[in-house]
Amino acid sequence: MKTKFSATATHATAAAATQAAPGAGKRLIVTGFAASSDKAGSIVLLVEDVGGTPVTKFQLQIGAGHVEHKFGTPIVITANKSATISIDGTSVCKANINGVITNN
């Protein structure tokens, strides 16, 4: 069974949208993200398990503005680990992560 998820965050200097660990026997499959920032050269990071042992799964540098991305091959997160999309800014930035929760 698959359940869709989406998480959004807004902040001045660092936005981080986190989808919590889904529980034993389940995993997150990240299918895409959206991010925006007012900072030239901002960094978008997809990180697994930010509260434990962080693992960077994807990184992208963008100019000031907005980016939306759908992964051709979704990013699989280790079972029962969280996933966070983050972006930095100077006075405004937004992050959104989406995908599905599946059984292992």
C-alpha positions in Angstrom: 0.0 0.0 0.0 1.3 3.5 -0.8 0.3 6.7 1.0 1.2 10.1 -0.4 3.1 12.6 1.7 4.1 16.3 1.4 5.8 18.6 3.9 6.4 22.3 3.6 8.5 24.9 5.5 9.1 28.6 5.2 11.8 30.7 6.9 14.0 33.7 6.5 17.5 32.2 6.3 17.0 28.4 6.2 13.8 26.4 5.4 13.8 22.7 6.1 10.7 20.6 5.3 10.8 17.2 7.0 8.7 14.1 6.6 9.0 12.1 9.8 10.1 8.5 9.8 7.1 6.4 8.9 7.5 3.6 11.4 8.8 0.1 11.5 8.4 -1.9 8.3 7.8 1.3 6.2 10.0 3.6 4.1 9.8 7.0 2.3 10.1 7.2 -1.5 10.9 10.9 -2.4 9.4 11.6 -5.8 10.1 15.4 -6.0 10.6 18.7 -4.4 10.2 22.4 -4.8 12.4 25.1 -3.3 12.8 28.9 -3.6 15.2 31.4 -2.2 16.2 35.1 -2.6 19.9 34.2 -2.3 22.1 33.7 -5.4 23.9 30.5 -5.1 21.6 28.9 -2.5 21.9 25.2 -1.8 19.1 22.6 -1.9 19.8 19.5 0.1 17.9 16.2 0.4 19.1 14.6 3.6 18.0 11.3 5.2 17.8 11.1 9.0 18.8 14.6 10.0 18.1 13.8 13.7 20.3 10.7 13.7 23.1 9.9 11.3 22.5 12.3 8.4 23.1 11.1 4.8 23.0 13.6 1.9 21.0 11.9 -0.9 20.9 14.9 -3.3 22.4 18.3 -3.6 21.8 21.2 -6.0 22.9 24.8 -6.2 20.5 27.3 -7.7 20.4 31.0 -8.3 17.9 33.3 -6.6 14.5 32.0 -7.6 12.4 28.9 -7.7 13.1 25.3 -8.7 10.7 22.3 -9.0 12.1 18.8 -9.6 10.6 15.4 -10.1 13.1 12.6 -9.8 13.1 10.3 -12.9 14.2 7.6 -10.5 12.7 8.3 -7.0 15.1 8.6 -4.1 14.6 5.7 -1.7 15.1 6.5 2.0 16.3 3.8 4.4 13.5 2.0 6.2 12.0 4.0 9.1 14.2 7.1 8.5 13.0 10.7 8.0 13.7 12.8 4.9 14.3 16.5 4.8 14.6 19.0 1.9 16.3 22.2 2.9 17.4 25.5 1.3 19.2 28.6 2.5 18.3 32.2 1.9 19.0 35.8 3.1 15.5 36.9 4.0 13.0 34.4 2.6 13.1 30.8 1.5 10.6 27.9 1.1 11.0 24.2 0.8 8.5 21.4 -0.1 9.2 17.6 -0.3 6.8 15.0 -1.6 6.5 11.3 -2.3 5.0 8.1 -1.0 5.2 5.9 2.1 5.5 2.2 1.2 5.8 -1.0 3.1 9.4 -2.5 3.0 
